[in-house]
Amino acid sequence: MGTDFTIKPVGGSVAPPLVEPAAAGTKTAVQTELPAHKTVAASDDAVSVANNPQADNDRLSRQVVIDRAAAEIVYRVVDNRTALVVRQFPDEARLRARAYLRAQDIVRQEKAHKNTDLKA
Protein backbone atom coordinates (compact mmCIF):
# COMPACT_ATOMS: atom_id res chain seq x y z
CA MET A 1 0.00 0.00 0.00
CA GLY A 2 1.45 3.31 -1.04
CA THR A 3 1.49 6.46 0.98
CA ASP A 4 1.13 8.79 -1.97
CA PHE A 5 -2.39 9.76 -2.92
CA THR A 6 -4.21 12.74 -4.30
CA ILE A 7 -7.61 14.18 -3.60
CA LYS A 8 -9.45 15.56 -6.58
CA PRO A 9 -12.57 17.72 -6.37
CA VAL A 10 -15.74 16.24 -7.81
CA GLY A 11 -18.26 18.35 -9.73
CA GLY A 12 -18.20 22.02 -10.59
CA SER A 13 -17.64 24.95 -8.32
CA VAL A 14 -20.62 26.35 -6.49
CA ALA A 15 -21.08 30.11 -6.20
CA PRO A 16 -22.30 31.19 -2.76
CA PRO A 17 -25.65 32.98 -2.70
CA LEU A 18 -25.48 36.76 -2.62
CA VAL A 19 -26.64 38.13 0.72
CA GLU A 20 -27.64 41.77 0.98
CA PRO A 21 -26.09 43.74 3.83
CA ALA A 22 -28.21 44.50 6.86
CA ALA A 23 -28.06 48.23 6.15
CA ALA A 24 -30.58 47.85 3.30
CA GLY A 25 -33.08 46.32 5.73
CA THR A 26 -32.71 49.15 8.20
CA LYS A 27 -33.64 51.74 5.58
CA THR A 28 -37.18 50.38 5.42
CA ALA A 29 -37.53 49.72 9.14
CA VAL A 30 -40.06 51.57 11.22
CA GLN A 31 -38.53 54.03 13.66
CA THR A 32 -39.40 53.33 17.27
CA GLU A 33 -39.42 55.66 20.20
CA LEU A 34 -38.63 54.15 23.57
CA PRO A 35 -38.68 55.72 26.99
CA ALA A 36 -35.24 56.69 28.29
CA HIS A 37 -35.14 53.91 30.87
CA LYS A 38 -35.66 51.24 28.16
CA THR A 39 -33.06 52.47 25.67
CA VAL A 40 -29.67 50.85 25.22
CA ALA A 41 -26.55 52.69 24.21
CA ALA A 42 -23.10 51.43 23.38
CA SER A 43 -20.55 52.15 26.06
CA ASP A 44 -17.45 54.15 25.23
CA ASP A 45 -15.42 52.37 27.87
CA ALA A 46 -14.25 49.48 25.71
CA VAL A 47 -12.35 46.90 27.69
CA SER A 48 -9.12 46.07 25.97
CA VAL A 49 -8.19 42.44 26.08
CA ALA A 50 -4.50 41.70 25.96
CA ASN A 51 -3.06 38.35 25.06
CA ASN A 52 -0.12 38.36 27.42
CA PRO A 53 1.14 34.84 28.23
CA GLN A 54 3.68 36.18 30.73
CA ALA A 55 0.89 37.71 32.83
CA ASP A 56 -0.90 34.34 32.82
CA ASN A 57 2.28 32.60 33.97
CA ASP A 58 2.70 35.08 36.83
CA ARG A 59 -0.85 34.44 37.94
CA LEU A 60 -0.65 30.61 37.73
CA SER A 61 1.34 28.31 39.97
CA ARG A 62 2.23 24.68 39.42
CA GLN A 63 1.82 22.22 42.28
CA VAL A 64 2.63 18.57 42.82
CA VAL A 65 0.47 16.88 45.46
CA ILE A 66 0.38 13.29 46.68
CA ASP A 67 -3.16 11.96 47.05
CA ARG A 68 -2.84 9.32 49.78
CA ALA A 69 -6.32 7.84 49.30
CA ALA A 70 -5.64 7.09 45.63
CA ALA A 71 -1.87 6.56 46.11
CA GLU A 72 -1.25 8.90 43.18
CA ILE A 73 0.86 11.92 42.38
CA VAL A 74 -1.35 14.80 41.24
CA TYR A 75 -0.10 17.65 39.05
CA ARG A 76 -2.11 20.88 39.35
CA VAL A 77 -2.09 24.36 37.83
CA VAL A 78 -3.68 26.76 40.32
CA ASP A 79 -4.83 30.36 39.85
CA ASN A 80 -3.10 32.41 42.57
CA ARG A 81 -5.81 35.08 42.73
CA THR A 82 -8.79 32.78 43.21
CA ALA A 83 -7.03 29.62 44.50
CA LEU A 84 -9.02 27.58 41.99
CA VAL A 85 -7.54 24.60 40.14
CA VAL A 86 -7.24 25.47 36.45
CA ARG A 87 -5.90 22.09 35.25
CA GLN A 88 -5.23 18.83 37.02
CA PHE A 89 -3.81 15.46 36.00
CA PRO A 90 -5.23 12.94 36.79
CA ASP A 91 -8.64 14.52 37.11
CA GLU A 92 -10.91 14.29 40.16
CA ALA A 93 -13.10 11.48 38.80
CA ARG A 94 -10.10 9.28 38.11
CA LEU A 95 -8.68 9.95 41.59
CA ARG A 96 -12.00 9.02 43.22
CA ALA A 97 -12.18 5.81 41.19
CA ARG A 98 -8.61 4.85 42.11
CA ALA A 99 -9.25 5.58 45.80
CA TYR A 100 -12.40 3.42 45.71
CA LEU A 101 -10.62 0.52 44.00
CA ARG A 102 -7.67 0.80 46.38
CA ALA A 103 -10.03 0.65 49.38
CA GLN A 104 -11.66 -2.47 47.92
CA ASP A 105 -8.25 -4.10 47.47
CA ILE A 106 -7.33 -3.37 51.09
CA VAL A 107 -10.58 -4.92 52.34
CA ARG A 108 -10.03 -7.97 50.12
CA GLN A 109 -6.49 -8.43 51.46
CA GLU A 110 -7.68 -8.14 55.06
CA LYS A 111 -10.33 -10.83 54.45
CA ALA A 112 -7.73 -13.10 52.88
CA HIS A 113 -5.48 -12.77 55.95
CA LYS A 114 -8.39 -13.46 58.35
CA ASN A 115 -9.36 -16.67 56.53
CA THR A 116 -5.84 -18.08 56.64
CA ASP A 117 -5.19 -20.61 59.38
CA LEU A 118 -1.81 -19.73 60.83
CA LYS A 119 -1.65 -22.71 63.26
CA ALA A 120 -0.28 -26.00 62.12
N, C-alpha and C positions, 0 to 999 in steps of 0.2 A: 504494500500500500504506500503510495507516494504522499509526500507532504505538500507538494505543490498543487494548488488548485486556484481556479478563478471563479469569481461570482459575476455573472452577467445580468444586467437588468432585463426584465421581460416586459413587453408591451411598450407603448409610447408614453411620452411624458404627459403629465396631467397638469394643466394650468390651475392654480388655486382660484377660487371664486373671488371676485372683486367686492370688497366690503367698504361701504361708504363710511367716512369718519363720523364720529358722534356729533361734531359741530353742526352738521347739516340737520340733524334731528332736533337740536336745541333752537334752531331758527324758527321752527314751527310750533314750539312748545308754548303752552299757556303760562303767562307770568303769574306767580302766586305771591301773595302778600301774607307774611306770617307775623305774629306778634314778636316783639323783641326777645322775650324769654324762650321762644321756640326756634329761633334762628341759630345757625351754626356758621362759624367763621373759621377760616384757616388761621392757625397760630403762626406768628412770626418767629417764635422761639424754636427754631428747628434744632433738634438734638443731633449733634454730629456723632456718628459712630466711627470709631477708629479701630482698625484691625491691627492691634499691637500685640504680637505674641509674647514679647518680653514682659508686658504688664500682666498677662495671664500667668506667666511663669512665676512672677513675684507673688501673685495672689494664691497660687496653688502649692501645696506641699505634698511630698511623697512619703508614705509611711509603710513600714513592714510590720505586721502584727501576727502573732501566733495565736490561732484559735484552738484552745485546748480541747474543747468539746468535739471538734471535728478532726483534731490532730493535723491541722493544715497551716501552712504559711499563707497569709493574706496580704496582697499588695493593694494599697489604696492611694488614690489621689484625692486630697481633701482641700476644699475651699477654706482659706484662712479666715475670711470675713464672716462666713456663716457657719463654719464648722460642719458643713454637709459633705458627704462623700460624693465626689463627682464620678469616679470610676473605681471599680473594685474587681480583682480577680483572685480567686473564683468568686462568683456572685453569691448573694445571700441564700438563694434557694439551694444551690449546690452545697453550701456549707451546712445548711439545716439537714439536707439529705445525708451527708456524710456523718454528721453527729448522730443522727437517728440510727444509721446502719452500724456505727461504731458501738453505740449503746447496746444494740441487739447482739453484737458479737461478744461483748463483755458478759452479758447475761447468759449466753449460750456456753461460754467457757466456764462460768461459775457453776452451771448445772452439770457440766461434764465432770468437773472436779468433785462435786458432791456425790455423784453416782458411782464414783470409783471406790472400790474396796481396797483400802490401804493395808489391811491386816492379812497376814498370810496364814 
